[in-house]
Amino acid sequence: SSDLIVCAAVSVLVINTLNSIERFTDDKTSCVSDENSGTVEFRFKDHPSHDAALLLDSMILGLEDIEDSEEYESYIDIIFKEV
């Protein structure tokens, strides 16, 4: 069903981005996930490097493409919060 497709797509985008930041940058990060609630809290110890920021921008682009899709828009809302 559509909600499972969106969940899988979002999971792949997020997990791949976090793995890529850990593997391909020197950024110091922390990651806490909760499988029950489906949340991931990913933080940088310092300001993200250029490469990490680019990877995050790429992830956001993919998420926004899902959000903008007529078929899937009712399943995803992206909300940005500054913390």
HTML snippet that shows the backbone in 3Dmol.js (N, CA, C, O; Angstrom):
<script src="https://3Dmol.org/build/3Dmol-min.js"></script>
<div id="view" style="width:600px;height:400px;position:relative"></div>
<script>
const pdb = `
ATOM      1  N   SER A   1       0.836  -1.189   0.000  1.00  0.00           N
ATOM      2  CA  SER A   1       0.000   0.000   0.000  1.00  0.00           C
ATOM      3  C   SER A   1       0.875   1.245   0.000  1.00  0.00           C
ATOM      4  O   SER A   1       2.077   1.167   0.257  1.00  0.00           O
ATOM      5  N   SER A   2       0.277   2.382  -0.286  1.00  0.00           N
ATOM      6  CA  SER A   2       1.032   3.627  -0.443  1.00  0.00           C
ATOM      7  C   SER A   2       1.758   4.050   0.824  1.00  0.00           C
ATOM      8  O   SER A   2       2.872   4.568   0.751  1.00  0.00           O
ATOM      9  N   ASP A   3       1.137   3.834   2.002  1.00  0.00           N
ATOM     10  CA  ASP A   3       1.801   4.261   3.224  1.00  0.00           C
ATOM     11  C   ASP A   3       3.066   3.450   3.484  1.00  0.00           C
ATOM     12  O   ASP A   3       4.034   3.983   4.027  1.00  0.00           O
ATOM     13  N   LEU A   4       3.077   2.177   3.109  1.00  0.00           N
ATOM     14  CA  LEU A   4       4.283   1.359   3.274  1.00  0.00           C
ATOM     15  C   LEU A   4       5.373   1.774   2.294  1.00  0.00           C
ATOM     16  O   LEU A   4       6.557   1.752   2.629  1.00  0.00           O
ATOM     17  N   ILE A   5       4.972   2.152   1.085  1.00  0.00           N
ATOM     18  CA  ILE A   5       5.941   2.618   0.096  1.00  0.00           C
ATOM     19  C   ILE A   5       6.611   3.896   0.581  1.00  0.00           C
ATOM     20  O   ILE A   5       7.830   4.035   0.479  1.00  0.00           O
ATOM     21  N   VAL A   6       5.826   4.828   1.106  1.00  0.00           N
ATOM     22  CA  VAL A   6       6.376   6.085   1.609  1.00  0.00           C
ATOM     23  C   VAL A   6       7.292   5.815   2.793  1.00  0.00           C
ATOM     24  O   VAL A   6       8.380   6.386   2.878  1.00  0.00           O
ATOM     25  N   CYS A   7       6.864   4.954   3.705  1.00  0.00           N
ATOM     26  CA  CYS A   7       7.685   4.631   4.872  1.00  0.00           C
ATOM     27  C   CYS A   7       9.022   4.034   4.446  1.00  0.00           C
ATOM     28  O   CYS A   7      10.066   4.411   4.978  1.00  0.00           O
ATOM     29  N   ALA A   8       8.997   3.113   3.498  1.00  0.00           N
ATOM     30  CA  ALA A   8      10.233   2.492   3.027  1.00  0.00           C
ATOM     31  C   ALA A   8      11.131   3.516   2.336  1.00  0.00           C
ATOM     32  O   ALA A   8      12.341   3.532   2.559  1.00  0.00           O
ATOM     33  N   ALA A   9      10.542   4.368   1.498  1.00  0.00           N
ATOM     34  CA  ALA A   9      11.333   5.369   0.778  1.00  0.00           C
ATOM     35  C   ALA A   9      11.987   6.346   1.744  1.00  0.00           C
ATOM     36  O   ALA A   9      13.169   6.658   1.602  1.00  0.00           O
ATOM     37  N   VAL A  10      11.233   6.831   2.723  1.00  0.00           N
ATOM     38  CA  VAL A  10      11.772   7.766   3.709  1.00  0.00           C
ATOM     39  C   VAL A  10      12.878   7.086   4.521  1.00  0.00           C
ATOM     40  O   VAL A  10      13.930   7.680   4.760  1.00  0.00           O
ATOM     41  N   SER A  11      12.641   5.857   4.936  1.00  0.00           N
ATOM     42  CA  SER A  11      13.645   5.131   5.725  1.00  0.00           C
ATOM     43  C   SER A  11      14.945   4.978   4.952  1.00  0.00           C
ATOM     44  O   SER A  11      16.021   5.205   5.504  1.00  0.00           O
ATOM     45  N   VAL A  12      14.860   4.596   3.678  1.00  0.00           N
ATOM     46  CA  VAL A  12      16.058   4.425   2.863  1.00  0.00           C
ATOM     47  C   VAL A  12      16.800   5.746   2.709  1.00  0.00           C
ATOM     48  O   VAL A  12      18.021   5.789   2.857  1.00  0.00           O
ATOM     49  N   LEU A  13      16.078   6.822   2.414  1.00  0.00           N
ATOM     50  CA  LEU A  13      16.728   8.129   2.252  1.00  0.00           C
ATOM     51  C   LEU A  13      17.442   8.558   3.528  1.00  0.00           C
ATOM     52  O   LEU A  13      18.596   8.982   3.483  1.00  0.00           O
ATOM     53  N   VAL A  14      16.763   8.450   4.658  1.00  0.00           N
ATOM     54  CA  VAL A  14      17.333   8.907   5.926  1.00  0.00           C
ATOM     55  C   VAL A  14      18.516   8.031   6.337  1.00  0.00           C
ATOM     56  O   VAL A  14      19.583   8.552   6.662  1.00  0.00           O
ATOM     57  N   ILE A  15      18.344   6.732   6.327  1.00  0.00           N
ATOM     58  CA  ILE A  15      19.410   5.831   6.762  1.00  0.00           C
ATOM     59  C   ILE A  15      20.622   5.945   5.851  1.00  0.00           C
ATOM     60  O   ILE A  15      21.755   5.969   6.333  1.00  0.00           O
ATOM     61  N   ASN A  16      20.403   6.016   4.538  1.00  0.00           N
ATOM     62  CA  ASN A  16      21.526   6.153   3.623  1.00  0.00           C
ATOM     63  C   ASN A  16      22.276   7.463   3.848  1.00  0.00           C
ATOM     64  O   ASN A  16      23.505   7.491   3.792  1.00  0.00           O
ATOM     65  N   THR A  17      21.550   8.540   4.101  1.00  0.00           N
ATOM     66  CA  THR A  17      22.199   9.828   4.357  1.00  0.00           C
ATOM     67  C   THR A  17      23.043   9.780   5.624  1.00  0.00           C
ATOM     68  O   THR A  17      24.190  10.226   5.625  1.00  0.00           O
ATOM     69  N   LEU A  18      22.480   9.244   6.699  1.00  0.00           N
ATOM     70  CA  LEU A  18      23.226   9.183   7.954  1.00  0.00           C
ATOM     71  C   LEU A  18      24.446   8.281   7.822  1.00  0.00           C
ATOM     72  O   LEU A  18      25.516   8.612   8.332  1.00  0.00           O
ATOM     73  N   ASN A  19      24.299   7.148   7.144  1.00  0.00           N
ATOM     74  CA  ASN A  19      25.442   6.259   6.914  1.00  0.00           C
ATOM     75  C   ASN A  19      26.500   6.941   6.055  1.00  0.00           C
ATOM     76  O   ASN A  19      27.696   6.779   6.298  1.00  0.00           O
ATOM     77  N   SER A  20      26.067   7.701   5.054  1.00  0.00           N
ATOM     78  CA  SER A  20      27.012   8.399   4.180  1.00  0.00           C
ATOM     79  C   SER A  20      27.779   9.477   4.938  1.00  0.00           C
ATOM     80  O   SER A  20      28.980   9.646   4.729  1.00  0.00           O
ATOM     81  N   ILE A  21      27.100  10.202   5.808  1.00  0.00           N
ATOM     82  CA  ILE A  21      27.785  11.220   6.617  1.00  0.00           C
ATOM     83  C   ILE A  21      28.829  10.562   7.504  1.00  0.00           C
ATOM     84  O   ILE A  21      29.948  11.061   7.628  1.00  0.00           O
ATOM     85  N   GLU A  22      28.469   9.453   8.118  1.00  0.00           N
ATOM     86  CA  GLU A  22      29.421   8.752   8.992  1.00  0.00           C
ATOM     87  C   GLU A  22      30.607   8.199   8.212  1.00  0.00           C
ATOM     88  O   GLU A  22      31.736   8.240   8.701  1.00  0.00           O
ATOM     89  N   ARG A  23      30.373   7.685   7.013  1.00  0.00           N
ATOM     90  CA  ARG A  23      31.441   7.044   6.250  1.00  0.00           C
ATOM     91  C   ARG A  23      32.300   8.027   5.463  1.00  0.00           C
ATOM     92  O   ARG A  23      33.515   7.854   5.369  1.00  0.00           O
ATOM     93  N   PHE A  24      31.676   9.057   4.900  1.00  0.00           N
ATOM     94  CA  PHE A  24      32.384   9.896   3.942  1.00  0.00           C
ATOM     95  C   PHE A  24      32.791  11.269   4.470  1.00  0.00           C
ATOM     96  O   PHE A  24      33.398  12.049   3.737  1.00  0.00           O
ATOM     97  N   THR A  25      32.473  11.575   5.712  1.00  0.00           N
ATOM     98  CA  THR A  25      32.907  12.853   6.292  1.00  0.00           C
ATOM     99  C   THR A  25      33.614  12.590   7.616  1.00  0.00           C
ATOM    100  O   THR A  25      33.576  11.485   8.157  1.00  0.00           O
ATOM    101  N   ASP A  26      34.251  13.625   8.114  1.00  0.00           N
ATOM    102  CA  ASP A  26      34.912  13.538   9.421  1.00  0.00           C
ATOM    103  C   ASP A  26      34.062  14.166  10.520  1.00  0.00           C
ATOM    104  O   ASP A  26      34.536  14.352  11.640  1.00  0.00           O
ATOM    105  N   ASP A  27      32.809  14.495  10.207  1.00  0.00           N
ATOM    106  CA  ASP A  27      31.927  15.131  11.187  1.00  0.00           C
ATOM    107  C   ASP A  27      31.702  14.223  12.384  1.00  0.00           C
ATOM    108  O   ASP A  27      31.537  13.012  12.239  1.00  0.00           O
ATOM    109  N   LYS A  28      31.697  14.818  13.561  1.00  0.00           N
ATOM    110  CA  LYS A  28      31.377  14.093  14.795  1.00  0.00           C
ATOM    111  C   LYS A  28      29.874  14.218  15.015  1.00  0.00           C
ATOM    112  O   LYS A  28      29.337  15.325  15.063  1.00  0.00           O
ATOM    113  N   THR A  29      29.204  13.089  15.148  1.00  0.00           N
ATOM    114  CA  THR A  29      27.745  13.080  15.243  1.00  0.00           C
ATOM    115  C   THR A  29      27.277  12.143  16.351  1.00  0.00           C
ATOM    116  O   THR A  29      28.041  11.333  16.876  1.00  0.00           O
ATOM    117  N   SER A  30      26.013  12.279  16.685  1.00  0.00           N
ATOM    118  CA  SER A  30      25.359  11.307  17.568  1.00  0.00           C
ATOM    119  C   SER A  30      24.019  10.965  16.944  1.00  0.00           C
ATOM    120  O   SER A  30      23.385  11.807  16.307  1.00  0.00           O
ATOM    121  N   CYS A  31      23.594   9.728  17.131  1.00  0.00           N
ATOM    122  CA  CYS A  31      22.347   9.281  16.537  1.00  0.00           C
ATOM    123  C   CYS A  31      21.606   8.405  17.533  1.00  0.00           C
ATOM    124  O   CYS A  31      22.164   7.450  18.072  1.00  0.00           O
ATOM    125  N   VAL A  32      20.343   8.740  17.773  1.00  0.00           N
ATOM    126  CA  VAL A  32      19.476   7.944  18.638  1.00  0.00           C
ATOM    127  C   VAL A  32      18.213   7.650  17.847  1.00  0.00           C
ATOM    128  O   VAL A  32      17.563   8.565  17.342  1.00  0.00           O
ATOM    129  N   SER A  33      17.865   6.373  17.739  1.00  0.00           N
ATOM    130  CA  SER A  33      16.642   6.012  17.029  1.00  0.00           C
ATOM    131  C   SER A  33      15.731   5.207  17.948  1.00  0.00           C
ATOM    132  O   SER A  33      16.185   4.516  18.860  1.00  0.00           O
ATOM    133  N   ASP A  34      14.452   5.315  17.684  1.00  0.00           N
ATOM    134  CA  ASP A  34      13.446   4.590  18.453  1.00  0.00           C
ATOM    135  C   ASP A  34      12.547   3.882  17.445  1.00  0.00           C
ATOM    136  O   ASP A  34      11.725   4.511  16.779  1.00  0.00           O
ATOM    137  N   GLU A  35      12.717   2.555  17.341  1.00  0.00           N
ATOM    138  CA  GLU A  35      11.950   1.792  16.355  1.00  0.00           C
ATOM    139  C   GLU A  35      10.458   1.807  16.658  1.00  0.00           C
ATOM    140  O   GLU A  35       9.643   1.736  15.738  1.00  0.00           O
ATOM    141  N   ASN A  36      10.088   1.898  17.926  1.00  0.00           N
ATOM    142  CA  ASN A  36       8.663   1.899  18.284  1.00  0.00           C
ATOM    143  C   ASN A  36       7.942   3.135  17.766  1.00  0.00           C
ATOM    144  O   ASN A  36       6.832   3.043  17.242  1.00  0.00           O
ATOM    145  N   SER A  37       8.585   4.301  17.917  1.00  0.00           N
ATOM    146  CA  SER A  37       7.944   5.541  17.456  1.00  0.00           C
ATOM    147  C   SER A  37       8.356   5.901  16.027  1.00  0.00           C
ATOM    148  O   SER A  37       7.736   6.757  15.397  1.00  0.00           O
ATOM    149  N   GLY A  38       9.401   5.248  15.520  1.00  0.00           N
ATOM    150  CA  GLY A  38       9.874   5.542  14.172  1.00  0.00           C
ATOM    151  C   GLY A  38      10.640   6.837  14.069  1.00  0.00           C
ATOM    152  O   GLY A  38      10.714   7.432  12.994  1.00  0.00           O
ATOM    153  N   THR A  39      11.219   7.291  15.184  1.00  0.00           N
ATOM    154  CA  THR A  39      11.953   8.555  15.165  1.00  0.00           C
ATOM    155  C   THR A  39      13.455   8.327  15.142  1.00  0.00           C
ATOM    156  O   THR A  39      13.958   7.316  15.634  1.00  0.00           O
ATOM    157  N   VAL A  40      14.160   9.294  14.557  1.00  0.00           N
ATOM    158  CA  VAL A  40      15.613   9.307  14.537  1.00  0.00           C
ATOM    159  C   VAL A  40      16.052  10.703  14.932  1.00  0.00           C
ATOM    160  O   VAL A  40      15.607  11.693  14.351  1.00  0.00           O
ATOM    161  N   GLU A  41      16.928  10.777  15.927  1.00  0.00           N
ATOM    162  CA  GLU A  41      17.493  12.065  16.319  1.00  0.00           C
ATOM    163  C   GLU A  41      18.972  12.028  15.977  1.00  0.00           C
ATOM    164  O   GLU A  41      19.739  11.265  16.563  1.00  0.00           O
ATOM    165  N   PHE A  42      19.365  12.861  15.020  1.00  0.00           N
ATOM    166  CA  PHE A  42      20.731  12.896  14.520  1.00  0.00           C
ATOM    167  C   PHE A  42      21.272  14.284  14.762  1.00  0.00           C
ATOM    168  O   PHE A  42      20.687  15.268  14.310  1.00  0.00           O
ATOM    169  N   ARG A  43      22.387  14.377  15.474  1.00  0.00           N
ATOM    170  CA  ARG A  43      22.958  15.687  15.806  1.00  0.00           C
ATOM    171  C   ARG A  43      24.441  15.738  15.441  1.00  0.00           C
ATOM    172  O   ARG A  43      25.163  14.742  15.485  1.00  0.00           O
ATOM    173  N   PHE A  44      24.851  16.949  15.081  1.00  0.00           N
ATOM    174  CA  PHE A  44      26.261  17.212  14.834  1.00  0.00           C
ATOM    175  C   PHE A  44      26.860  17.806  16.095  1.00  0.00           C
ATOM    176  O   PHE A  44      26.237  18.648  16.744  1.00  0.00           O
ATOM    177  N   LYS A  45      28.067  17.374  16.449  1.00  0.00           N
ATOM    178  CA  LYS A  45      28.754  17.944  17.616  1.00  0.00           C
ATOM    179  C   LYS A  45      29.146  19.402  17.336  1.00  0.00           C
ATOM    180  O   LYS A  45      29.114  20.249  18.229  1.00  0.00           O
ATOM    181  N   ASP A  46      29.513  19.673  16.083  1.00  0.00           N
ATOM    182  CA  ASP A  46      29.852  21.022  15.641  1.00  0.00           C
ATOM    183  C   ASP A  46      28.984  21.343  14.431  1.00  0.00           C
ATOM    184  O   ASP A  46      28.066  20.598  14.090  1.00  0.00           O
ATOM    185  N   HIS A  47      29.293  22.466  13.792  1.00  0.00           N
ATOM    186  CA  HIS A  47      28.571  22.838  12.577  1.00  0.00           C
ATOM    187  C   HIS A  47      28.860  21.800  11.492  1.00  0.00           C
ATOM    188  O   HIS A  47      30.009  21.378  11.358  1.00  0.00           O
ATOM    189  N   PRO A  48      27.861  21.370  10.712  1.00  0.00           N
ATOM    190  CA  PRO A  48      28.120  20.376   9.665  1.00  0.00           C
ATOM    191  C   PRO A  48      29.131  20.883   8.640  1.00  0.00           C
ATOM    192  O   PRO A  48      29.142  22.062   8.284  1.00  0.00           O
ATOM    193  N   SER A  49      29.970  19.974   8.179  1.00  0.00           N
ATOM    194  CA  SER A  49      30.915  20.306   7.114  1.00  0.00           C
ATOM    195  C   SER A  49      30.144  20.543   5.817  1.00  0.00           C
ATOM    196  O   SER A  49      28.953  20.244   5.721  1.00  0.00           O
ATOM    197  N   HIS A  50      30.847  21.087   4.822  1.00  0.00           N
ATOM    198  CA  HIS A  50      30.235  21.308   3.509  1.00  0.00           C
ATOM    199  C   HIS A  50      29.686  19.998   2.946  1.00  0.00           C
ATOM    200  O   HIS A  50      28.568  19.963   2.432  1.00  0.00           O
ATOM    201  N   ASP A  51      30.472  18.918   3.042  1.00  0.00           N
ATOM    202  CA  ASP A  51      30.047  17.634   2.499  1.00  0.00           C
ATOM    203  C   ASP A  51      28.813  17.092   3.227  1.00  0.00           C
ATOM    204  O   ASP A  51      27.890  16.580   2.593  1.00  0.00           O
ATOM    205  N   ALA A  52      28.802  17.205   4.547  1.00  0.00           N
ATOM    206  CA  ALA A  52      27.647  16.730   5.320  1.00  0.00           C
ATOM    207  C   ALA A  52      26.410  17.550   4.974  1.00  0.00           C
ATOM    208  O   ALA A  52      25.318  16.999   4.836  1.00  0.00           O
ATOM    209  N   ALA A  53      26.575  18.859   4.833  1.00  0.00           N
ATOM    210  CA  ALA A  53      25.448  19.718   4.477  1.00  0.00           C
ATOM    211  C   ALA A  53      24.910  19.359   3.095  1.00  0.00           C
ATOM    212  O   ALA A  53      23.699  19.373   2.875  1.00  0.00           O
ATOM    213  N   LEU A  54      25.803  19.041   2.168  1.00  0.00           N
ATOM    214  CA  LEU A  54      25.380  18.645   0.829  1.00  0.00           C
ATOM    215  C   LEU A  54      24.591  17.329   0.870  1.00  0.00           C
ATOM    216  O   LEU A  54      23.575  17.189   0.190  1.00  0.00           O
ATOM    217  N   LEU A  55      25.062  16.379   1.663  1.00  0.00           N
ATOM    218  CA  LEU A  55      24.337  15.115   1.811  1.00  0.00           C
ATOM    219  C   LEU A  55      22.959  15.343   2.426  1.00  0.00           C
ATOM    220  O   LEU A  55      21.982  14.727   2.001  1.00  0.00           O
ATOM    221  N   LEU A  56      22.873  16.218   3.420  1.00  0.00           N
ATOM    222  CA  LEU A  56      21.573  16.539   4.022  1.00  0.00           C
ATOM    223  C   LEU A  56      20.651  17.225   3.025  1.00  0.00           C
ATOM    224  O   LEU A  56      19.458  16.923   2.972  1.00  0.00           O
ATOM    225  N   ASP A  57      21.197  18.151   2.230  1.00  0.00           N
ATOM    226  CA  ASP A  57      20.394  18.819   1.203  1.00  0.00           C
ATOM    227  C   ASP A  57      19.853  17.809   0.199  1.00  0.00           C
ATOM    228  O   ASP A  57      18.712  17.928  -0.247  1.00  0.00           O
ATOM    229  N   SER A  58      20.663  16.818  -0.158  1.00  0.00           N
ATOM    230  CA  SER A  58      20.232  15.783  -1.084  1.00  0.00           C
ATOM    231  C   SER A  58      19.098  14.957  -0.482  1.00  0.00           C
ATOM    232  O   SER A  58      18.137  14.623  -1.175  1.00  0.00           O
ATOM    233  N   MET A  59      19.206  14.627   0.809  1.00  0.00           N
ATOM    234  CA  MET A  59      18.148  13.886   1.487  1.00  0.00           C
ATOM    235  C   MET A  59      16.855  14.702   1.501  1.00  0.00           C
ATOM    236  O   MET A  59      15.778  14.173   1.228  1.00  0.00           O
ATOM    237  N   ILE A  60      16.968  15.979   1.818  1.00  0.00           N
ATOM    238  CA  ILE A  60      15.791  16.843   1.872  1.00  0.00           C
ATOM    239  C   ILE A  60      15.139  16.939   0.494  1.00  0.00           C
ATOM    240  O   ILE A  60      13.912  16.928   0.391  1.00  0.00           O
ATOM    241  N   LEU A  61      15.942  17.031  -0.558  1.00  0.00           N
ATOM    242  CA  LEU A  61      15.408  17.068  -1.913  1.00  0.00           C
ATOM    243  C   LEU A  61      14.577  15.811  -2.189  1.00  0.00           C
ATOM    244  O   LEU A  61      13.475  15.898  -2.729  1.00  0.00           O
ATOM    245  N   GLY A  62      15.108  14.651  -1.818  1.00  0.00           N
ATOM    246  CA  GLY A  62      14.374  13.401  -2.018  1.00  0.00           C
ATOM    247  C   GLY A  62      13.088  13.359  -1.220  1.00  0.00           C
ATOM    248  O   GLY A  62      12.056  12.920  -1.728  1.00  0.00           O
ATOM    249  N   LEU A  63      13.137  13.813   0.031  1.00  0.00           N
ATOM    250  CA  LEU A  63      11.934  13.836   0.868  1.00  0.00           C
ATOM    251  C   LEU A  63      10.892  14.803   0.312  1.00  0.00           C
ATOM    252  O   LEU A  63       9.697  14.504   0.312  1.00  0.00           O
ATOM    253  N   GLU A  64      11.348  15.959  -0.159  1.00  0.00           N
ATOM    254  CA  GLU A  64      10.418  16.939  -0.730  1.00  0.00           C
ATOM    255  C   GLU A  64       9.783  16.414  -2.011  1.00  0.00           C
ATOM    256  O   GLU A  64       8.620  16.704  -2.293  1.00  0.00           O
ATOM    257  N   ASP A  65      10.545  15.638  -2.792  1.00  0.00           N
ATOM    258  CA  ASP A  65       9.977  15.040  -4.001  1.00  0.00           C
ATOM    259  C   ASP A  65       8.846  14.081  -3.645  1.00  0.00           C
ATOM    260  O   ASP A  65       7.825  14.039  -4.331  1.00  0.00           O
ATOM    261  N   ILE A  66       9.026  13.312  -2.571  1.00  0.00           N
ATOM    262  CA  ILE A  66       7.961  12.417  -2.110  1.00  0.00           C
ATOM    263  C   ILE A  66       6.769  13.238  -1.636  1.00  0.00           C
ATOM    264  O   ILE A  66       5.624  12.937  -1.973  1.00  0.00           O
ATOM    265  N   GLU A  67       7.046  14.272  -0.857  1.00  0.00           N
ATOM    266  CA  GLU A  67       5.977  15.122  -0.322  1.00  0.00           C
ATOM    267  C   GLU A  67       5.190  15.799  -1.441  1.00  0.00           C
ATOM    268  O   GLU A  67       3.978  15.979  -1.321  1.00  0.00           O
ATOM    269  N   ASP A  68       5.863  16.176  -2.524  1.00  0.00           N
ATOM    270  CA  ASP A  68       5.216  16.886  -3.631  1.00  0.00           C
ATOM    271  C   ASP A  68       4.464  15.961  -4.579  1.00  0.00           C
ATOM    272  O   ASP A  68       3.701  16.427  -5.425  1.00  0.00           O
ATOM    273  N   SER A  69       4.674  14.650  -4.445  1.00  0.00           N
ATOM    274  CA  SER A  69       4.003  13.689  -5.312  1.00  0.00           C
ATOM    275  C   SER A  69       2.515  13.628  -4.988  1.00  0.00           C
ATOM    276  O   SER A  69       2.133  13.477  -3.827  1.00  0.00           O
ATOM    277  N   GLU A  70       1.680  13.745  -6.012  1.00  0.00           N
ATOM    278  CA  GLU A  70       0.232  13.702  -5.796  1.00  0.00           C
ATOM    279  C   GLU A  70      -0.192  12.390  -5.132  1.00  0.00           C
ATOM    280  O   GLU A  70      -1.119  12.365  -4.321  1.00  0.00           O
ATOM    281  N   GLU A  71       0.488  11.317  -5.481  1.00  0.00           N
ATOM    282  CA  GLU A  71       0.131   9.999  -4.951  1.00  0.00           C
ATOM    283  C   GLU A  71       0.463   9.854  -3.470  1.00  0.00           C
ATOM    284  O   GLU A  71      -0.240   9.155  -2.740  1.00  0.00           O
ATOM    285  N   TYR A  72       1.541  10.517  -3.022  1.00  0.00           N
ATOM    286  CA  TYR A  72       2.030  10.290  -1.662  1.00  0.00           C
ATOM    287  C   TYR A  72       1.908  11.490  -0.738  1.00  0.00           C
ATOM    288  O   TYR A  72       2.227  11.374   0.446  1.00  0.00           O
ATOM    289  N   GLU A  73       1.454  12.651  -1.236  1.00  0.00           N
ATOM    290  CA  GLU A  73       1.474  13.872  -0.438  1.00  0.00           C
ATOM    291  C   GLU A  73       0.680  13.766   0.858  1.00  0.00           C
ATOM    292  O   GLU A  73       0.999  14.452   1.829  1.00  0.00           O
ATOM    293  N   SER A  74      -0.341  12.926   0.894  1.00  0.00           N
ATOM    294  CA  SER A  74      -1.151  12.815   2.112  1.00  0.00           C
ATOM    295  C   SER A  74      -0.459  12.000   3.192  1.00  0.00           C
ATOM    296  O   SER A  74      -0.942  11.934   4.322  1.00  0.00           O
ATOM    297  N   TYR A  75       0.674  11.374   2.857  1.00  0.00           N
ATOM    298  CA  TYR A  75       1.361  10.510   3.816  1.00  0.00           C
ATOM    299  C   TYR A  75       2.588  11.155   4.454  1.00  0.00           C
ATOM    300  O   TYR A  75       3.165  10.593   5.384  1.00  0.00           O
ATOM    301  N   ILE A  76       2.993  12.325   3.967  1.00  0.00           N
ATOM    302  CA  ILE A  76       4.239  12.923   4.486  1.00  0.00           C
ATOM    303  C   ILE A  76       4.106  14.442   4.551  1.00  0.00           C
ATOM    304  O   ILE A  76       3.633  15.082   3.611  1.00  0.00           O
ATOM    305  N   ASP A  77       4.530  14.998   5.671  1.00  0.00           N
ATOM    306  CA  ASP A  77       4.642  16.439   5.849  1.00  0.00           C
ATOM    307  C   ASP A  77       6.031  16.721   6.404  1.00  0.00           C
ATOM    308  O   ASP A  77       6.410  16.173   7.439  1.00  0.00           O
ATOM    309  N   ILE A  78       6.774  17.553   5.737  1.00  0.00           N
ATOM    310  CA  ILE A  78       8.107  17.919   6.205  1.00  0.00           C
ATOM    311  C   ILE A  78       7.989  19.238   6.951  1.00  0.00           C
ATOM    312  O   ILE A  78       7.458  20.220   6.433  1.00  0.00           O
ATOM    313  N   ILE A  79       8.496  19.237   8.177  1.00  0.00           N
ATOM    314  CA  ILE A  79       8.453  20.431   9.026  1.00  0.00           C
ATOM    315  C   ILE A  79       9.879  20.711   9.482  1.00  0.00           C
ATOM    316  O   ILE A  79      10.525  19.841  10.066  1.00  0.00           O
ATOM    317  N   PHE A  80      10.370  21.904   9.223  1.00  0.00           N
ATOM    318  CA  PHE A  80      11.704  22.293   9.658  1.00  0.00           C
ATOM    319  C   PHE A  80      11.610  23.057  10.968  1.00  0.00           C
ATOM    320  O   PHE A  80      10.801  23.974  11.104  1.00  0.00           O
ATOM    321  N   LYS A  81      12.446  22.675  11.937  1.00  0.00           N
ATOM    322  CA  LYS A  81      12.534  23.388  13.202  1.00  0.00           C
ATOM    323  C   LYS A  81      13.990  23.678  13.511  1.00  0.00           C
ATOM    324  O   LYS A  81      14.846  22.804  13.377  1.00  0.00           O
ATOM    325  N   GLU A  82      14.263  24.876  13.916  1.00  0.00           N
ATOM    326  CA  GLU A  82      15.624  25.224  14.318  1.00  0.00           C
ATOM    327  C   GLU A  82      15.767  24.909  15.797  1.00  0.00           C
ATOM    328  O   GLU A  82      14.951  25.334  16.614  1.00  0.00           O
ATOM    329  N   VAL A  83      16.816  24.156  16.136  1.00  0.00           N
ATOM    330  CA  VAL A  83      17.043  23.777  17.535  1.00  0.00           C
ATOM    331  C   VAL A  83      18.400  24.226  17.989  1.00  0.00           C
ATOM    332  O   VAL A  83      18.773  23.998  19.140  1.00  0.00           O
TER     333      VAL A  83
END
`;
const viewer = $3Dmol.createViewer("view");
viewer.addModel(pdb, "pdb");
viewer.setStyle({}, {cartoon: {color: "spectrum"}});
viewer.zoomTo();
viewer.render();
</script>
